[in-house]
C-alpha cells in the first residue's frame, strides 16, 4: 500500500459490524435495553449512529465468540450509564483479568488506558447484547 492509500484510510470513517443470528431479537434488545433505534435498515442489516460514528448489526449464521470487547462507547459518566442500563435490564459481566477486575458496582478501574487522551486510566464495564457480542462502556480518568 503506498502513502496515498494509507492516507485515504486515515481519512476514512470506521464503522463496526456486529453479527446477529436473530436480527429482530437484536433490534428489540438495542431499542428496549440500550434506547437505540436504527437510522437505516436494509434486508439483513440495521445501521445505528452514535456520536457521529456508525455501527451495523447484520444477519449472520455465525455466532460471536464474545471473548473480547467488540465495540465500546466512551461516556462522560460510566456510573450513570451503568445505572440507567441496569434499570433497563442490562446485565453486566464480571471481569477478572491480570491488571484489573470489576468491583461490586460492575465497574473496573484500569490504570494506563487512554494515555493519548491525557488520561491516567479508565473506568469501564462490559455487557453482552442479545446475540452474545461483548460490548463495553468506558470513561477516561484524567
N, CA, C and O atoms as CSV, one atom per row, in Angstrom:
chain,resi,resn,atom,element,x,y,z
A,1,UNK,N,N,0.851,-1.164,0.000
A,1,UNK,CA,C,0.000,0.000,0.000
A,1,UNK,C,C,0.901,1.232,0.000
A,1,UNK,O,O,1.791,1.352,0.842
A,2,UNK,N,N,0.675,2.134,-0.930
A,2,UNK,CA,C,1.513,3.334,-0.966
A,2,UNK,C,C,0.984,4.390,0.003
A,2,UNK,O,O,-0.082,4.225,0.597
A,3,UNK,N,N,1.737,5.465,0.152
A,3,UNK,CA,C,1.398,6.508,1.129
A,3,UNK,C,C,0.030,7.122,0.849
A,3,UNK,O,O,-0.687,7.469,1.787
A,4,UNK,N,N,-0.348,7.263,-0.423
A,4,UNK,CA,C,-1.647,7.845,-0.751
A,4,UNK,C,C,-2.788,6.954,-0.271
A,4,UNK,O,O,-3.793,7.458,0.231
A,5,UNK,N,N,-2.647,5.628,-0.420
A,5,UNK,CA,C,-3.687,4.711,0.045
A,5,UNK,C,C,-3.800,4.725,1.564
A,5,UNK,O,O,-4.906,4.676,2.103
A,6,UNK,N,N,-2.679,4.790,2.250
A,6,UNK,CA,C,-2.727,4.834,3.712
A,6,UNK,C,C,-3.410,6.107,4.186
A,6,UNK,O,O,-4.202,6.069,5.127
A,7,UNK,N,N,-3.116,7.225,3.554
A,7,UNK,CA,C,-3.752,8.463,3.982
A,7,UNK,C,C,-5.244,8.444,3.658
A,7,UNK,O,O,-6.033,9.054,4.380
A,8,UNK,N,N,-5.649,7.754,2.585
A,8,UNK,CA,C,-7.075,7.625,2.268
A,8,UNK,C,C,-7.782,6.847,3.375
A,8,UNK,O,O,-8.900,7.200,3.752
A,9,UNK,N,N,-7.163,5.807,3.898
A,9,UNK,CA,C,-7.755,5.067,5.003
A,9,UNK,C,C,-7.778,5.915,6.269
A,9,UNK,O,O,-8.749,5.879,7.025
A,10,UNK,N,N,-6.727,6.666,6.500
A,10,UNK,CA,C,-6.673,7.516,7.687
A,10,UNK,C,C,-7.779,8.569,7.657
A,10,UNK,O,O,-8.262,8.984,8.711
A,11,UNK,N,N,-8.185,9.005,6.465
A,11,UNK,CA,C,-9.256,9.993,6.336
A,11,UNK,C,C,-10.636,9.342,6.377
A,11,UNK,O,O,-11.640,10.032,6.553
A,12,UNK,N,N,-10.693,8.029,6.218
A,12,UNK,CA,C,-11.972,7.324,6.170
A,12,UNK,C,C,-12.608,7.181,7.539
A,12,UNK,O,O,-11.928,7.271,8.561
A,13,UNK,N,N,-13.901,6.959,7.557
A,13,UNK,CA,C,-14.633,6.701,8.801
A,13,UNK,C,C,-14.632,5.204,9.061
A,13,UNK,O,O,-14.750,4.407,8.130
A,14,UNK,N,N,-14.503,4.829,10.297
A,14,UNK,CA,C,-14.521,3.426,10.695
A,14,UNK,C,C,-15.911,3.091,11.210
A,14,UNK,O,O,-16.501,3.861,11.969
A,15,UNK,N,N,-16.426,1.957,10.804
A,15,UNK,CA,C,-17.740,1.519,11.272
A,15,UNK,C,C,-17.643,0.065,11.715
A,15,UNK,O,O,-17.112,-0.780,10.995
A,16,UNK,N,N,-18.155,-0.216,12.893
A,16,UNK,CA,C,-18.150,-1.563,13.452
A,16,UNK,C,C,-19.288,-2.371,12.845
A,16,UNK,O,O,-20.357,-1.834,12.557
A,17,UNK,N,N,-19.052,-3.664,12.654
A,17,UNK,CA,C,-20.073,-4.593,12.182
A,17,UNK,C,C,-20.209,-5.700,13.220
A,17,UNK,O,O,-19.224,-6.349,13.572
A,18,UNK,N,N,-21.421,-5.916,13.707
A,18,UNK,CA,C,-21.677,-6.932,14.716
A,18,UNK,C,C,-22.647,-7.974,14.172
A,18,UNK,O,O,-23.691,-7.612,13.628
A,19,UNK,N,N,-22.326,-9.256,14.306
A,19,UNK,CA,C,-23.220,-10.297,13.794
A,19,UNK,C,C,-24.435,-10.497,14.688
A,19,UNK,O,O,-24.361,-10.335,15.906
A,20,UNK,N,N,-25.543,-10.847,14.069
A,20,UNK,CA,C,-26.781,-11.151,14.793
A,20,UNK,C,C,-27.407,-12.389,14.175
A,20,UNK,O,O,-27.727,-12.403,12.987
A,21,UNK,N,N,-27.581,-13.426,14.980
A,21,UNK,CA,C,-28.251,-14.627,14.470
A,21,UNK,C,C,-29.742,-14.388,14.318
A,21,UNK,O,O,-30.389,-15.024,13.487
A,22,UNK,N,N,-30.301,-13.468,15.120
A,22,UNK,CA,C,-31.714,-13.125,15.034
A,22,UNK,C,C,-31.811,-11.598,15.045
A,22,UNK,O,O,-31.756,-10.967,16.100
A,23,UNK,N,N,-31.953,-11.024,13.864
A,23,UNK,CA,C,-31.936,-9.570,13.717
A,23,UNK,C,C,-33.122,-8.902,14.433
A,23,UNK,O,O,-32.970,-7.809,14.979
A,24,UNK,N,N,-34.287,-9.537,14.435
A,24,UNK,CA,C,-35.436,-8.965,15.137
A,24,UNK,C,C,-35.199,-8.933,16.645
A,24,UNK,O,O,-35.523,-7.947,17.307
A,25,UNK,N,N,-34.638,-10.002,17.181
A,25,UNK,CA,C,-34.314,-10.049,18.614
A,25,UNK,C,C,-33.283,-8.978,18.946
A,25,UNK,O,O,-33.397,-8.293,19.962
A,26,UNK,N,N,-32.272,-8.834,18.084
A,26,UNK,CA,C,-31.237,-7.818,18.305
A,26,UNK,C,C,-31.844,-6.418,18.263
A,26,UNK,O,O,-31.512,-5.579,19.100
A,27,UNK,N,N,-32.717,-6.158,17.311
A,27,UNK,CA,C,-33.375,-4.847,17.216
A,27,UNK,C,C,-34.112,-4.525,18.511
A,27,UNK,O,O,-34.015,-3.408,19.021
A,28,UNK,N,N,-34.851,-5.503,19.048
A,28,UNK,CA,C,-35.580,-5.290,20.295
A,28,UNK,C,C,-34.621,-5.003,21.454
A,28,UNK,O,O,-34.873,-4.105,22.257
A,29,UNK,N,N,-33.522,-5.763,21.544
A,29,UNK,CA,C,-32.553,-5.541,22.610
A,29,UNK,C,C,-31.986,-4.131,22.531
A,29,UNK,O,O,-31.952,-3.420,23.535
A,30,UNK,N,N,-31.541,-3.723,21.348
A,30,UNK,CA,C,-30.922,-2.400,21.198
A,30,UNK,C,C,-31.935,-1.283,21.474
A,30,UNK,O,O,-31.560,-0.229,21.988
A,31,UNK,N,N,-33.195,-1.498,21.144
A,31,UNK,CA,C,-34.222,-0.484,21.411
A,31,UNK,C,C,-34.612,-0.475,22.884
A,31,UNK,O,O,-34.563,0.570,23.533
A,32,UNK,N,N,-35.001,-1.634,23.414
A,32,UNK,CA,C,-35.533,-1.699,24.772
A,32,UNK,C,C,-34.461,-1.543,25.836
A,32,UNK,O,O,-34.676,-0.853,26.832
A,33,UNK,N,N,-33.318,-2.168,25.643
A,33,UNK,CA,C,-32.283,-2.162,26.678
A,33,UNK,C,C,-31.320,-0.985,26.545
A,33,UNK,O,O,-30.896,-0.418,27.552
A,34,UNK,N,N,-30.969,-0.612,25.307
A,34,UNK,CA,C,-29.974,0.437,25.099
A,34,UNK,C,C,-30.584,1.767,24.673
A,34,UNK,O,O,-29.900,2.790,24.691
A,35,UNK,N,N,-31.851,1.770,24.293
A,35,UNK,CA,C,-32.509,3.009,23.876
A,35,UNK,C,C,-32.060,3.500,22.513
A,35,UNK,O,O,-32.094,4.699,22.237
A,36,UNK,N,N,-31.633,2.565,21.648
A,36,UNK,CA,C,-31.134,2.930,20.317
A,36,UNK,C,C,-32.087,2.436,19.229
A,36,UNK,O,O,-32.627,1.333,19.306
A,37,UNK,N,N,-32.275,3.270,18.230
A,37,UNK,CA,C,-33.088,2.914,17.067
A,37,UNK,C,C,-32.221,3.019,15.815
A,37,UNK,O,O,-31.368,3.902,15.733
A,38,UNK,N,N,-32.424,2.137,14.845
A,38,UNK,CA,C,-31.627,2.226,13.621
A,38,UNK,C,C,-31.929,3.510,12.845
A,38,UNK,O,O,-33.060,3.995,12.832
A,39,UNK,N,N,-30.894,4.045,12.202
A,39,UNK,CA,C,-31.078,5.213,11.338
A,39,UNK,C,C,-31.317,4.779,9.900
A,39,UNK,O,O,-31.752,5.573,9.065
A,40,UNK,N,N,-31.030,3.515,9.617
A,40,UNK,CA,C,-31.252,2.963,8.283
A,40,UNK,C,C,-31.446,1.459,8.432
A,40,UNK,O,O,-30.946,0.829,9.364
A,41,UNK,N,N,-32.185,0.915,7.483
A,41,UNK,CA,C,-32.444,-0.516,7.516
A,41,UNK,C,C,-32.422,-1.050,6.094
A,41,UNK,O,O,-32.972,-0.447,5.172
A,42,UNK,N,N,-31.778,-2.187,5.942
A,42,UNK,CA,C,-31.739,-2.871,4.653
A,42,UNK,C,C,-32.001,-4.344,4.909
A,42,UNK,O,O,-31.851,-4.799,6.042
A,43,UNK,N,N,-32.385,-5.097,3.901
A,43,UNK,CA,C,-32.553,-6.536,4.141
A,43,UNK,C,C,-31.274,-7.120,4.750
A,43,UNK,O,O,-30.190,-7.013,4.177
A,44,UNK,N,N,-31.426,-7.731,5.907
A,44,UNK,CA,C,-30.278,-8.363,6.542
A,44,UNK,C,C,-29.396,-7.439,7.355
A,44,UNK,O,O,-28.334,-7.864,7.810
A,45,UNK,N,N,-29.799,-6.174,7.560
A,45,UNK,CA,C,-28.928,-5.291,8.322
A,45,UNK,C,C,-29.619,-4.067,8.885
A,45,UNK,O,O,-30.580,-3.548,8.319
A,46,UNK,N,N,-29.097,-3.620,10.024
A,46,UNK,CA,C,-29.576,-2.419,10.696
A,46,UNK,C,C,-28.388,-1.503,10.937
A,46,UNK,O,O,-27.342,-1.959,11.398
A,47,UNK,N,N,-28.529,-0.234,10.636
A,47,UNK,CA,C,-27.460,0.742,10.834
A,47,UNK,C,C,-27.842,1.672,11.977
A,47,UNK,O,O,-28.947,2.214,12.008
A,48,UNK,N,N,-26.910,1.851,12.921
A,48,UNK,CA,C,-27.094,2.724,14.067
A,48,UNK,C,C,-26.044,3.823,14.028
A,48,UNK,O,O,-24.950,3.626,13.499
A,49,UNK,N,N,-26.378,4.981,14.590
A,49,UNK,CA,C,-25.427,6.090,14.652
A,49,UNK,C,C,-25.372,6.587,16.098
A,49,UNK,O,O,-26.398,6.895,16.704
A,50,UNK,N,N,-24.163,6.656,16.629
A,50,UNK,CA,C,-23.937,7.143,17.990
A,50,UNK,C,C,-22.767,8.117,17.953
A,50,UNK,O,O,-21.674,7.754,17.520
A,51,UNK,N,N,-22.983,9.327,18.395
A,51,UNK,CA,C,-21.900,10.293,18.490
A,51,UNK,C,C,-21.158,10.533,17.188
A,51,UNK,O,O,-19.954,10.787,17.208
A,52,UNK,N,N,-21.842,10.458,16.065
A,52,UNK,CA,C,-21.211,10.727,14.772
A,52,UNK,C,C,-20.512,9.530,14.144
A,52,UNK,O,O,-19.925,9.659,13.070
A,53,UNK,N,N,-20.560,8.364,14.793
A,53,UNK,CA,C,-19.997,7.153,14.191
A,53,UNK,C,C,-21.105,6.134,14.015
A,53,UNK,O,O,-22.142,6.197,14.677
A,54,UNK,N,N,-20.872,5.204,13.120
A,54,UNK,CA,C,-21.879,4.203,12.794
A,54,UNK,C,C,-21.451,2.820,13.248
A,54,UNK,O,O,-20.264,2.510,13.346
A,55,UNK,N,N,-22.454,1.998,13.520
A,55,UNK,CA,C,-22.215,0.563,13.648
A,55,UNK,C,C,-23.415,-0.142,13.051
A,55,UNK,O,O,-24.523,0.395,13.022
A,56,UNK,N,N,-23.180,-1.347,12.577
A,56,UNK,CA,C,-24.237,-2.107,11.928
A,56,UNK,C,C,-24.381,-3.469,12.576
A,56,UNK,O,O,-23.402,-4.097,12.980
A,57,UNK,N,N,-25.615,-3.907,12.666
A,57,UNK,CA,C,-25.919,-5.290,13.016
A,57,UNK,C,C,-26.292,-5.968,11.714
A,57,UNK,O,O,-27.091,-5.436,10.944
A,58,UNK,N,N,-25.723,-7.136,11.458
A,58,UNK,CA,C,-26.039,-7.826,10.224
A,58,UNK,C,C,-26.438,-9.262,10.515
A,58,UNK,O,O,-25.891,-9.903,11.412
A,59,UNK,N,N,-27.395,-9.758,9.750
A,59,UNK,CA,C,-27.852,-11.138,9.895
A,59,UNK,C,C,-26.704,-12.071,9.550
A,59,UNK,O,O,-26.073,-11.946,8.501
A,60,UNK,N,N,-26.446,-13.011,10.457
A,60,UNK,CA,C,-25.325,-13.928,10.272
A,60,UNK,C,C,-25.693,-15.286,10.836
A,60,UNK,O,O,-26.369,-15.377,11.861
A,61,UNK,N,N,-25.252,-16.336,10.172
A,61,UNK,CA,C,-25.464,-17.676,10.715
A,61,UNK,C,C,-24.372,-18.021,11.717
A,61,UNK,O,O,-24.508,-18.979,12.478
A,62,UNK,N,N,-23.294,-17.252,11.723
A,62,UNK,CA,C,-22.207,-17.471,12.673
A,62,UNK,C,C,-22.494,-16.776,13.983
A,62,UNK,O,O,-23.240,-15.798,14.035
A,63,UNK,N,N,-21.896,-17.290,15.040
A,63,UNK,CA,C,-22.069,-16.694,16.363
A,63,UNK,C,C,-20.810,-15.943,16.758
A,63,UNK,O,O,-19.700,-16.341,16.407
A,64,UNK,N,N,-20.989,-14.870,17.481
A,64,UNK,CA,C,-19.870,-14.110,18.000
A,64,UNK,C,C,-19.178,-14.925,19.085
A,64,UNK,O,O,-19.853,-15.567,19.890
A,65,UNK,N,N,-17.837,-14.916,19.126
A,65,UNK,CA,C,-17.174,-15.648,20.208
A,65,UNK,C,C,-17.359,-14.949,21.549
A,65,UNK,O,O,-17.319,-15.597,22.594
A,66,UNK,N,N,-17.560,-13.635,21.529
A,66,UNK,CA,C,-17.782,-12.891,22.760
A,66,UNK,C,C,-16.635,-12.986,23.756
A,66,UNK,O,O,-16.839,-12.821,24.959
A,67,UNK,N,N,-15.433,-13.252,23.259
A,67,UNK,CA,C,-14.283,-13.404,24.151
A,67,UNK,C,C,-13.461,-12.127,24.269
A,67,UNK,O,O,-12.455,-12.102,24.979
A,68,UNK,N,N,-13.870,-11.085,23.594
A,68,UNK,CA,C,-13.157,-9.808,23.632
A,68,UNK,C,C,-14.161,-8.704,23.361
A,68,UNK,O,O,-15.234,-8.959,22.814
A,69,UNK,N,N,-13.825,-7.490,23.737
A,69,UNK,CA,C,-14.709,-6.358,23.503
A,69,UNK,C,C,-14.776,-6.085,22.005
A,69,UNK,O,O,-13.761,-5.806,21.366
A,70,UNK,N,N,-15.963,-6.168,21.465
A,70,UNK,CA,C,-16.145,-5.968,20.024
A,70,UNK,C,C,-16.485,-4.532,19.665
A,70,UNK,O,O,-16.241,-4.090,18.542
A,71,UNK,N,N,-17.047,-3.806,20.620
A,71,UNK,CA,C,-17.375,-2.409,20.384
A,71,UNK,C,C,-17.511,-1.749,21.750
A,71,UNK,O,O,-17.938,-2.385,22.713
A,72,UNK,N,N,-17.153,-0.490,21.829
A,72,UNK,CA,C,-17.280,0.210,23.091
A,72,UNK,C,C,-17.713,1.649,22.898
A,72,UNK,O,O,-17.463,2.262,21.860
A,73,UNK,N,N,-18.362,2.169,23.910
A,73,UNK,CA,C,-18.763,3.572,23.941
A,73,UNK,C,C,-17.895,4.296,24.958
A,73,UNK,O,O,-17.649,3.774,26.046
A,74,UNK,N,N,-17.435,5.480,24.619
A,74,UNK,CA,C,-16.776,6.354,25.583
A,74,UNK,C,C,-17.835,7.321,26.086
A,74,UNK,O,O,-18.471,8.024,25.302
A,75,UNK,N,N,-18.018,7.352,27.405
A,75,UNK,CA,C,-19.061,8.175,28.011
A,75,UNK,C,C,-18.445,9.114,29.045
A,75,UNK,O,O,-17.303,8.932,29.465
A,76,UNK,N,N,-19.218,10.120,29.448
A,76,UNK,CA,C,-18.751,11.093,30.435
A,76,UNK,C,C,-18.943,10.617,31.871
A,76,UNK,O,O,-18.215,11.054,32.763
A,77,UNK,N,N,-19.918,9.719,32.116
A,77,UNK,CA,C,-20.218,9.276,33.470
A,77,UNK,C,C,-20.606,7.797,33.425
A,77,UNK,O,O,-21.780,7.464,33.270
A,78,UNK,N,N,-19.625,6.923,33.560
A,78,UNK,CA,C,-19.867,5.488,33.432
A,78,UNK,C,C,-20.832,4.989,34.504
A,78,UNK,O,O,-21.649,4.109,34.232
A,79,UNK,N,N,-20.753,5.531,35.705
A,79,UNK,CA,C,-21.661,5.086,36.768
A,79,UNK,C,C,-23.112,5.368,36.411
A,79,UNK,O,O,-23.977,4.517,36.616
A,80,UNK,N,N,-23.387,6.550,35.880
A,80,UNK,CA,C,-24.750,6.910,35.497
A,80,UNK,C,C,-25.246,6.032,34.350
A,80,UNK,O,O,-26.401,5.606,34.353
A,81,UNK,N,N,-24.387,5.758,33.373
A,81,UNK,CA,C,-24.790,4.932,32.233
A,81,UNK,C,C,-25.052,3.504,32.691
A,81,UNK,O,O,-26.054,2.906,32.299
A,82,UNK,N,N,-24.168,2.948,33.514
A,82,UNK,CA,C,-24.375,1.590,34.026
A,82,UNK,C,C,-25.686,1.526,34.809
A,82,UNK,O,O,-26.457,0.580,34.646
A,83,UNK,N,N,-25.940,2.502,35.639
A,83,UNK,CA,C,-27.170,2.533,36.427
A,83,UNK,C,C,-28.405,2.554,35.527
A,83,UNK,O,O,-29.357,1.808,35.755
A,84,UNK,N,N,-28.386,3.407,34.508
A,84,UNK,CA,C,-29.526,3.501,33.588
A,84,UNK,C,C,-29.722,2.204,32.814
A,84,UNK,O,O,-30.851,1.739,32.658
A,85,UNK,N,N,-28.633,1.619,32.332
A,85,UNK,CA,C,-28.758,0.372,31.570
A,85,UNK,C,C,-29.243,-0.767,32.466
A,85,UNK,O,O,-30.035,-1.600,32.026
A,86,UNK,N,N,-28.787,-0.812,33.694
A,86,UNK,CA,C,-29.296,-1.830,34.639
A,86,UNK,C,C,-30.798,-1.659,34.838
A,86,UNK,O,O,-31.546,-2.635,34.884
A,87,UNK,N,N,-31.224,-0.413,34.956
A,87,UNK,CA,C,-32.663,-0.130,35.113
A,87,UNK,C,C,-33.450,-0.681,33.928
A,87,UNK,O,O,-34.600,-1.093,34.075
A,88,UNK,N,N,-32.820,-0.684,32.750
A,88,UNK,CA,C,-33.457,-1.184,31.530
A,88,UNK,C,C,-33.311,-2.693,31.371
A,88,UNK,O,O,-33.822,-3.263,30.408
A,89,UNK,N,N,-32.616,-3.349,32.310
A,89,UNK,CA,C,-32.493,-4.806,32.262
A,89,UNK,C,C,-31.190,-5.349,31.724
A,89,UNK,O,O,-31.075,-6.557,31.520
A,90,UNK,N,N,-30.204,-4.501,31.487
A,90,UNK,CA,C,-28.907,-4.972,31.006
A,90,UNK,C,C,-28.160,-5.614,32.177
A,90,UNK,O,O,-28.127,-5.075,33.283
A,91,UNK,N,N,-27.567,-6.769,31.910
A,91,UNK,CA,C,-26.783,-7.489,32.907
A,91,UNK,C,C,-25.308,-7.284,32.585
A,91,UNK,O,O,-24.866,-7.542,31.466
A,92,UNK,N,N,-24.553,-6.821,33.571
A,92,UNK,CA,C,-23.135,-6.548,33.354
A,92,UNK,C,C,-22.284,-7.755,33.723
A,92,UNK,O,O,-22.613,-8.522,34.628
A,93,UNK,N,N,-21.182,-7.898,32.998
A,93,UNK,CA,C,-20.265,-9.020,33.167
A,93,UNK,C,C,-19.343,-8.782,34.361
A,93,UNK,O,O,-18.974,-7.647,34.660
A,94,UNK,N,N,-18.983,-9.854,35.025
A,94,UNK,CA,C,-17.906,-9.806,35.998
A,94,UNK,C,C,-16.630,-10.125,35.238
A,94,UNK,O,O,-16.542,-11.156,34.572
A,95,UNK,N,N,-15.646,-9.247,35.335
A,95,UNK,CA,C,-14.388,-9.412,34.604
A,95,UNK,C,C,-13.244,-9.452,35.610
A,95,UNK,O,O,-13.140,-8.601,36.494
A,96,UNK,N,N,-12.396,-10.449,35.456
A,96,UNK,CA,C,-11.198,-10.555,36.290
A,96,UNK,C,C,-10.068,-11.042,35.391
A,96,UNK,O,O,-9.984,-12.223,35.055
A,97,UNK,N,N,-9.209,-10.113,35.014
A,97,UNK,CA,C,-8.052,-10.427,34.171
A,97,UNK,C,C,-6.833,-9.780,34.821
A,97,UNK,O,O,-6.982,-8.900,35.669
A,98,UNK,N,N,-5.621,-10.208,34.433
A,98,UNK,CA,C,-4.439,-9.567,35.021
A,98,UNK,C,C,-4.488,-8.046,34.829
A,98,UNK,O,O,-4.628,-7.556,33.708
A,99,UNK,N,N,-4.371,-7.318,35.924
A,99,UNK,CA,C,-4.346,-5.864,35.850
A,99,UNK,C,C,-5.610,-5.177,36.310
A,99,UNK,O,O,-5.558,-4.016,36.717
A,100,UNK,N,N,-6.762,-5.864,36.258
A,100,UNK,CA,C,-7.990,-5.246,36.752
A,100,UNK,C,C,-9.091,-6.281,36.914
A,100,UNK,O,O,-9.043,-7.380,36.362
A,101,UNK,N,N,-10.076,-5.881,37.690
A,101,UNK,CA,C,-11.279,-6.691,37.860
A,101,UNK,C,C,-12.437,-5.759,38.173
A,101,UNK,O,O,-12.248,-4.685,38.745
A,102,UNK,N,N,-13.635,-6.180,37.794
A,102,UNK,CA,C,-14.803,-5.363,38.096
A,102,UNK,C,C,-15.101,-5.441,39.586
A,102,UNK,O,O,-14.896,-6.478,40.217
A,103,UNK,N,N,-15.584,-4.341,40.140
A,103,UNK,CA,C,-15.961,-4.286,41.544
A,103,UNK,C,C,-17.416,-4.684,41.720
A,103,UNK,O,O,-18.064,-5.159,40.788
A,104,UNK,N,N,-17.911,-4.484,42.916
A,104,UNK,CA,C,-19.306,-4.811,43.218
A,104,UNK,C,C,-20.281,-4.014,42.360
A,104,UNK,O,O,-21.396,-4.465,42.098
A,105,UNK,N,N,-19.862,-2.830,41.923
A,105,UNK,CA,C,-20.713,-1.995,41.077
A,105,UNK,C,C,-20.657,-2.396,39.607
A,105,UNK,O,O,-21.332,-1.792,38.774
A,106,UNK,N,N,-19.844,-3.426,39.279
A,106,UNK,CA,C,-19.714,-3.877,37.897
A,106,UNK,C,C,-18.753,-3.051,37.072
A,106,UNK,O,O,-18.655,-3.244,35.860
A,107,UNK,N,N,-18.041,-2.135,37.707
A,107,UNK,CA,C,-17.130,-1.227,37.005
A,107,UNK,C,C,-15.698,-1.539,37.416
A,107,UNK,O,O,-15.412,-1.744,38.595
A,108,UNK,N,N,-14.804,-1.573,36.439
A,108,UNK,CA,C,-13.381,-1.818,36.689
A,108,UNK,C,C,-12.612,-0.514,36.565
A,108,UNK,O,O,-12.931,0.335,35.732
A,109,UNK,N,N,-11.600,-0.368,37.401
A,109,UNK,CA,C,-10.658,0.749,37.287
A,109,UNK,C,C,-9.411,0.212,36.597
A,109,UNK,O,O,-8.771,-0.718,37.087
A,110,UNK,N,N,-9.070,0.808,35.451
A,110,UNK,CA,C,-7.961,0.314,34.638
A,110,UNK,C,C,-6.902,1.400,34.540
A,110,UNK,O,O,-7.119,2.427,33.897
A,111,UNK,N,N,-5.775,1.180,35.165
A,111,UNK,CA,C,-4.679,2.146,35.102
A,111,UNK,C,C,-4.031,2.112,33.729
A,111,UNK,O,O,-3.840,1.043,33.150
A,112,UNK,N,N,-3.691,3.294,33.207
A,112,UNK,CA,C,-2.919,3.392,31.982
A,112,UNK,C,C,-3.694,3.459,30.689
A,112,UNK,O,O,-3.095,3.743,29.651
A,113,UNK,N,N,-5.007,3.213,30.689
A,113,UNK,CA,C,-5.765,3.311,29.437
A,113,UNK,C,C,-5.937,4.775,29.033
A,113,UNK,O,O,-6.025,5.655,29.889
A,114,UNK,N,N,-5.983,5.025,27.745
A,114,UNK,CA,C,-6.189,6.341,27.156
A,114,UNK,C,C,-5.052,7.332,27.387
A,114,UNK,O,O,-5.335,8.517,27.564
A,115,UNK,N,N,-3.777,6.920,27.396
A,115,UNK,CA,C,-2.723,7.925,27.606
A,115,UNK,C,C,-2.689,8.972,26.493
A,115,UNK,O,O,-2.287,10.109,26.735
A,116,UNK,N,N,-3.106,8.606,25.279
A,116,UNK,CA,C,-3.092,9.566,24.181
A,116,UNK,C,C,-4.126,10.672,24.378
A,116,UNK,O,O,-4.060,11.705,23.713
A,117,UNK,N,N,-5.079,10.464,25.282
A,117,UNK,CA,C,-6.089,11.483,25.561
A,117,UNK,C,C,-5.747,12.268,26.816
A,117,UNK,O,O,-6.567,13.040,27.313
A,118,UNK,N,N,-4.544,12.073,27.329
A,118,UNK,CA,C,-4.143,12.764,28.545
A,118,UNK,C,C,-4.758,12.146,29.787
A,118,UNK,O,O,-4.738,12.758,30.856
A,119,UNK,N,N,-5.302,10.950,29.665
A,119,UNK,CA,C,-5.928,10.281,30.808
A,119,UNK,C,C,-4.911,9.376,31.488
A,119,UNK,O,O,-3.961,8.903,30.864
A,120,UNK,N,N,-5.126,9.147,32.769
A,120,UNK,CA,C,-4.251,8.231,33.509
A,120,UNK,C,C,-4.870,6.846,33.625
A,120,UNK,O,O,-4.255,5.929,34.168
A,121,UNK,N,N,-6.077,6.698,33.118
A,121,UNK,CA,C,-6.748,5.411,33.174
A,121,UNK,C,C,-8.171,5.499,32.676
A,121,UNK,O,O,-8.571,6.470,32.033
A,122,UNK,N,N,-8.924,4.464,32.985
A,122,UNK,CA,C,-10.304,4.363,32.513
A,122,UNK,C,C,-11.124,3.625,33.558
A,122,UNK,O,O,-10.610,2.753,34.260
A,123,UNK,N,N,-12.392,3.975,33.659
A,123,UNK,CA,C,-13.370,3.195,34.412
A,123,UNK,C,C,-14.242,2.545,33.356
A,123,UNK,O,O,-14.732,3.224,32.454
A,124,UNK,N,N,-14.443,1.235,33.455
A,124,UNK,CA,C,-15.123,0.535,32.373
A,124,UNK,C,C,-16.031,-0.577,32.888
A,124,UNK,O,O,-15.837,-1.105,33.983
A,125,UNK,N,N,-17.023,-0.918,32.073
A,125,UNK,CA,C,-17.952,-2.005,32.359
A,125,UNK,C,C,-18.304,-2.688,31.042
A,125,UNK,O,O,-18.230,-2.075,29.977
A,126,UNK,N,N,-18.687,-3.960,31.121
A,126,UNK,CA,C,-18.976,-4.746,29.924
A,126,UNK,C,C,-20.292,-5.487,30.079
A,126,UNK,O,O,-20.686,-5.870,31.181
A,127,UNK,N,N,-20.968,-5.682,28.941
A,127,UNK,CA,C,-22.201,-6.465,28.898
A,127,UNK,C,C,-22.296,-7.124,27.534
A,127,UNK,O,O,-21.589,-6.750,26.599
A,128,UNK,N,N,-23.166,-8.097,27.432
A,128,UNK,CA,C,-23.408,-8.780,26.157
A,128,UNK,C,C,-24.763,-8.350,25.608
A,128,UNK,O,O,-25.722,-8.144,26.351
A,129,UNK,N,N,-24.811,-8.222,24.295
A,129,UNK,CA,C,-26.103,-7.961,23.682
A,129,UNK,C,C,-26.850,-9.287,23.528
A,129,UNK,O,O,-26.352,-10.330,23.952
A,130,UNK,N,N,-28.014,-9.255,22.937
A,130,UNK,CA,C,-28.841,-10.455,22.786
A,130,UNK,C,C,-28.183,-11.515,21.914
A,130,UNK,O,O,-28.595,-12.674,21.934
A,131,UNK,N,N,-27.170,-11.133,21.153
A,131,UNK,CA,C,-26.512,-12.055,20.224
A,131,UNK,C,C,-25.169,-12.566,20.733
A,131,UNK,O,O,-24.473,-13.295,20.026
A,132,UNK,N,N,-24.805,-12.192,21.945
A,132,UNK,CA,C,-23.545,-12.644,22.528
A,132,UNK,C,C,-22.357,-11.752,22.252
A,132,UNK,O,O,-21.244,-12.070,22.670
A,133,UNK,N,N,-22.563,-10.635,21.554
A,133,UNK,CA,C,-21.479,-9.688,21.315
A,133,UNK,C,C,-21.114,-9.002,22.627
A,133,UNK,O,O,-21.995,-8.535,23.349
A,134,UNK,N,N,-19.814,-8.938,22.941
A,134,UNK,CA,C,-19.350,-8.299,24.168
A,134,UNK,C,C,-19.109,-6.812,23.887
A,134,UNK,O,O,-18.287,-6.448,23.046
A,135,UNK,N,N,-19.843,-5.970,24.610
A,135,UNK,CA,C,-19.798,-4.525,24.404
A,135,UNK,C,C,-19.310,-3.847,25.680
A,135,UNK,O,O,-19.569,-4.323,26.785
A,136,UNK,N,N,-18.604,-2.735,25.518
A,136,UNK,CA,C,-18.037,-2.048,26.659
A,136,UNK,C,C,-18.459,-0.603,26.738
A,136,UNK,O,O,-18.866,0.013,25.753
A,137,UNK,N,N,-18.348,-0.078,27.954
A,137,UNK,CA,C,-18.598,1.336,28.218
A,137,UNK,C,C,-17.399,1.817,29.012
A,137,UNK,O,O,-17.028,1.195,30.008
A,138,UNK,N,N,-16.785,2.918,28.589
A,138,UNK,CA,C,-15.616,3.419,29.295
A,138,UNK,C,C,-15.652,4.908,29.500
A,138,UNK,O,O,-16.185,5.658,28.682
A,139,UNK,N,N,-15.070,5.328,30.620
A,139,UNK,CA,C,-14.930,6.745,30.941
A,139,UNK,C,C,-13.457,7.014,31.225
A,139,UNK,O,O,-12.900,6.443,32.162
A,140,UNK,N,N,-12.812,7.876,30.430
A,140,UNK,CA,C,-11.421,8.214,30.716
A,140,UNK,C,C,-11.292,8.883,32.099
A,140,UNK,O,O,-12.133,9.694,32.487
A,141,UNK,N,N,-10.236,8.533,32.824
A,141,UNK,CA,C,-9.962,9.140,34.114
A,141,UNK,C,C,-8.786,10.083,33.924
A,141,UNK,O,O,-7.671,9.649,33.632
A,142,UNK,N,N,-9.039,11.366,34.091
A,142,UNK,CA,C,-7.974,12.372,33.883
A,142,UNK,C,C,-7.362,12.812,35.194
A,142,UNK,O,O,-6.458,13.647,35.203
